[in-house]
């Protein structure tokens, strides 16, 4: 499992990289690799777990395959993304439903891993 800083996706009503219109019921996350779209993940915060599908690309980067698939730390943890923007260090964005299931009240560390459906 990879332990990283998580942020809330927000943007309800907006569209993700996969074309999904964000709502508050579908459990989804964003990871910074297009290759992760459609994959399933388990996200853990404390003693709570959520199952989700990757429906968006981010936070910050879109091609951080070394992190998403290779076990490297998220590039965004450096504080600057690959386009030169300042980041908050997040390695995963959580959709509203995942945020709720995990009992999140603020950005925090979570663990995540790919799972087979």
N, C-alpha and C positions, 0 to 999 in steps of 0.2 A: 504494500500500500504506500502511496505517496502522500506525505503530509505537507500541505501548503495553505497559504492564506486564501480565504474565500471571501468574495463580495457578493452582494445581491444584484441580480441582473436588472430587476426593475423593468422599465420600458414596456409596461402592459399596453397592448394595442399595436405595438411596433412589430416589425418582421425580423426574424432571425435569418442567418445565412442560409438555412435550409428552406426558407419560405414560410415557416410556421408563424402564425400570428400569435404573439405572446398573450396568454391568459393567466389566470391564477390557479388553474386546476391540473394542468399537465405537468408531471414531474420531469423537468429537463435541466440540463446544465450546459455551459459553454466551456470548451477547452480550446487552446490556441493552436489547432491543427485542423485543416479541412478534412484530412484523412480520418478524423475521429467521428465525423458526422454519421449519425445513425447507430453508433455503438452504444452499448449499455454499460452503466457504471453503478457502483455502490459507493455512497458517500457516508462517512461516519463523523459525528460530532459528539464527543463524550460517549454516552451509552446509547445514543440514538443513531439509527441507520435509515437511509432512504435509497431506493432504487430509482434510477433516472435514465433518460436517453439524452445523448448529446445532440442538440438541435441547433446550436449556435457555435460560432468560432470566436474565440477571445478568452479571457480578457487580453487586451493590448495587442497581441501578436496573432498572426494567422498561419504561421508555418514553423512553430516551435516543436518540430517532431522529436528533437533530441530529448525534450522534457516529456512530451505526451507518450512517446513510445520507447524511449531509450533510457529512462531512469535519471536523466540529468535534472538539475534544478530548473525551475521556470526562468526563462530569460528576463521576464518582467521583474523578478526579484532584485535585479541590479538597480532599479529605480528609473531606468530609461528604456523605452521599448525600441524595437528595430527601426522605427521611423523617427526616433529622437524625442519622443514625447515623454514627459515625466509620468511615472506609473505609481500606483499604490502598492506594488509588489504582489498583487494577486495572481494566483495560478489557476483559479477556477471561478467561474461565475455561477451562482445558483438561482434557478427560477423560483418564483414565489412559493410553489407547492413544496419544493425541496427545502427551502428556507424555513417554512412552517413546520414540516415534519421533523426537522432537526432541532427545532426550538431555538433557532438563532434570533438574537436581539441586536446584534452588531456584527461587523466583519470580524472573523476569527479563523483560527486554524481548524482545518478539517483534514480527514484522510480520504483518499479515493482510490478505486481500482476498477479496471475493466472487468465485466462479467459476461458470461454467455447467457443469452436469453433462455 
